[in-house]
Amino acid sequence: MTETFVDARGMRCPWPALRVARAMRDGDAVRILADDPAAPREIGALAAQHGWRVAEEGEALIVTR
């Protein structure tokens, strides 16, 4: 599995979700750090649309196919 790291700290939604979408085009998993309080909800909604899974690991969210 190819995992991409995305540092989206300081970015406001929808940018963290857009970064995840872009990274998932080429990979199977994304580890994202985002400090916008809306980011987990936005990323969760994006994942639900595409059938991806989201898990929390420390401060990061992990999105996988």
C-alpha positions as CSV (number, residue, x, y, z in Angstrom):
1,M,0.0,0.0,0.0
2,T,1.3,3.4,-1.0
3,E,0.7,6.0,1.8
4,T,1.0,9.8,1.0
5,F,1.6,12.3,3.8
6,V,-0.3,15.6,3.6
7,D,0.4,18.5,6.0
8,A,-2.7,20.7,5.8
9,R,-2.1,22.5,9.1
10,G,-3.1,26.2,8.7
11,M,-5.4,25.4,5.8
12,R,-9.1,26.0,6.1
13,C,-11.8,23.7,4.6
14,P,-12.3,22.7,1.9
15,W,-8.5,22.7,1.3
16,P,-7.6,19.7,3.5
17,A,-10.3,17.6,1.8
18,L,-9.2,18.7,-1.6
19,R,-5.6,17.7,-0.7
20,V,-6.8,14.3,0.3
21,A,-8.8,13.9,-2.9
22,R,-5.7,14.8,-5.0
23,A,-3.5,12.4,-3.1
24,M,-5.9,9.5,-3.4
25,R,-5.8,9.8,-7.2
26,D,-2.4,8.3,-7.2
27,G,-2.3,6.3,-3.9
28,D,-4.1,3.8,-1.7
29,A,-3.8,5.8,1.6
30,V,-3.3,9.3,2.9
31,R,-2.1,10.4,6.3
32,I,-3.2,13.9,6.8
33,L,-2.5,16.5,9.6
34,A,-5.1,19.2,9.6
35,D,-5.9,21.7,12.4
36,D,-9.2,23.1,11.0
37,P,-11.9,21.8,13.3
38,A,-14.2,21.2,10.3
39,A,-11.6,19.0,8.5
40,P,-12.5,15.6,10.1
41,R,-16.1,16.2,9.1
42,E,-15.3,17.3,5.6
43,I,-12.8,14.5,5.0
44,G,-15.3,12.0,6.4
45,A,-17.9,13.2,4.0
46,L,-15.5,12.9,1.1
47,A,-14.5,9.4,2.1
48,A,-18.2,8.4,2.4
49,Q,-18.8,9.6,-1.1
50,H,-16.0,7.5,-2.5
51,G,-16.3,4.4,-0.3
52,W,-13.0,5.1,1.5
53,R,-12.3,4.4,5.2
54,V,-11.1,7.0,7.7
55,A,-9.3,6.3,11.0
56,E,-7.7,8.5,13.6
57,E,-4.2,7.9,14.6
58,G,-2.9,10.4,17.1
59,E,-3.3,13.8,15.5
60,A,-3.5,12.4,12.0
61,L,-6.4,11.1,10.0
62,I,-5.7,8.0,7.8
63,V,-7.8,7.7,4.7
64,T,-7.6,4.3,2.8
65,R,-9.4,2.6,0.0
